[in-house]
């Protein structure tokens, strides 16, 4: 704190010290800003890779569903072709879908 009786030299030295502190503070703010920029860039890169993963996962899911649809059609064709369609209305089988009936029949035939 500057007191009334201090000389101009002392006041000047205090102002110089305060200026140096401000410069140090500014430099630390610049470093902090640069760190924030680097962090932001890392977040952007992570977001982009996460988006790419999501797109790949969506493609994988579509492929899986496409294969399941083909398998379902094949089982349905076997059920209809072999005349097992009438099994759908059996009391013990009621509510089963073609896929379940076909898979059960295939299981019985294979084992």
MITORTI-84274 format. One record per residue (C-alpha): x, y, z. Coordinates in steps of 0.5 Angstrom, whole numbers. Layout:
! MITORTI-84274
{xx X, yy Y, zz Z} $
...
END
This chain:
! MITORTI-84274
{xx 0, yy 0, zz 0} $
{xx 3, yy 7, zz -2} $
{xx 3, yy 11, zz 4} $
{xx 3, yy 19, zz 4} $
{xx 11, yy 20, zz 5} $
{xx 14, yy 15, zz 0} $
{xx 18, yy 18, zz -5} $
{xx 17, yy 18, zz -12} $
{xx 22, yy 12, zz -13} $
{xx 18, yy 8, zz -9} $
{xx 12, yy 9, zz -12} $
{xx 15, yy 8, zz -19} $
{xx 18, yy 1, zz -16} $
{xx 11, yy -1, zz -14} $
{xx 8, yy 0, zz -20} $
{xx 14, yy -4, zz -24} $
{xx 12, yy -10, zz -19} $
{xx 5, yy -9, zz -21} $
{xx 6, yy -9, zz -28} $
{xx 10, yy -15, zz -28} $
{xx 5, yy -19, zz -24} $
{xx 0, yy -16, zz -29} $
{xx 5, yy -19, zz -35} $
{xx 5, yy -26, zz -31} $
{xx -2, yy -26, zz -30} $
{xx -3, yy -25, zz -38} $
{xx 2, yy -30, zz -40} $
{xx -2, yy -35, zz -35} $
{xx -8, yy -33, zz -38} $
{xx -5, yy -34, zz -45} $
{xx -3, yy -41, zz -43} $
{xx -10, yy -43, zz -40} $
{xx -13, yy -40, zz -47} $
{xx -8, yy -45, zz -51} $
{xx -10, yy -51, zz -46} $
{xx -17, yy -49, zz -47} $
{xx -16, yy -49, zz -55} $
{xx -13, yy -56, zz -55} $
{xx -18, yy -59, zz -50} $
{xx -23, yy -56, zz -55} $
{xx -20, yy -59, zz -61} $
{xx -19, yy -66, zz -57} $
{xx -27, yy -66, zz -56} $
{xx -28, yy -65, zz -63} $
{xx -24, yy -70, zz -65} $
{xx -27, yy -75, zz -60} $
{xx -34, yy -73, zz -63} $
{xx -32, yy -74, zz -70} $
{xx -29, yy -81, zz -68} $
{xx -35, yy -82, zz -64} $
{xx -40, yy -80, zz -70} $
{xx -36, yy -85, zz -75} $
{xx -37, yy -91, zz -70} $
{xx -44, yy -89, zz -69} $
{xx -45, yy -89, zz -77} $
{xx -41, yy -96, zz -77} $
{xx -45, yy -99, zz -72} $
{xx -51, yy -97, zz -76} $
{xx -49, yy -100, zz -82} $
{xx -47, yy -107, zz -78} $
{xx -54, yy -107, zz -75} $
{xx -57, yy -106, zz -82} $
{xx -53, yy -111, zz -85} $
{xx -55, yy -116, zz -79} $
{xx -63, yy -114, zz -80} $
{xx -62, yy -116, zz -87} $
{xx -59, yy -122, zz -86} $
{xx -64, yy -124, zz -81} $
{xx -70, yy -122, zz -86} $
{xx -67, yy -127, zz -91} $
{xx -67, yy -132, zz -86} $
{xx -74, yy -131, zz -84} $
{xx -76, yy -131, zz -91} $
{xx -72, yy -138, zz -92} $
{xx -75, yy -141, zz -86} $
{xx -82, yy -138, zz -88} $
{xx -81, yy -141, zz -95} $
{xx -80, yy -148, zz -92} $
{xx -86, yy -148, zz -87} $
{xx -90, yy -146, zz -93} $
{xx -87, yy -151, zz -98} $
{xx -87, yy -157, zz -93} $
{xx -95, yy -156, zz -91} $
{xx -93, yy -154, zz -84} $
{xx -97, yy -148, zz -85} $
{xx -103, yy -151, zz -82} $
{xx -99, yy -152, zz -75} $
{xx -100, yy -145, zz -74} $
{xx -107, yy -146, zz -71} $
{xx -106, yy -152, zz -67} $
{xx -108, yy -150, zz -60} $
{xx -101, yy -152, zz -57} $
{xx -98, yy -148, zz -62} $
{xx -102, yy -142, zz -62} $
{xx -99, yy -135, zz -62} $
{xx -92, yy -138, zz -65} $
{xx -90, yy -134, zz -71} $
{xx -87, yy -138, zz -77} $
{xx -80, yy -137, zz -75} $
{xx -81, yy -140, zz -69} $
{xx -85, yy -146, zz -72} $
{xx -79, yy -147, zz -77} $
{xx -74, yy -146, zz -72} $
{xx -77, yy -152, zz -68} $
{xx -78, yy -156, zz -74} $
{xx -71, yy -155, zz -77} $
{xx -68, yy -157, zz -69} $
{xx -72, yy -163, zz -69} $
{xx -70, yy -165, zz -76} $
{xx -62, yy -164, zz -74} $
{xx -62, yy -167, zz -68} $
END
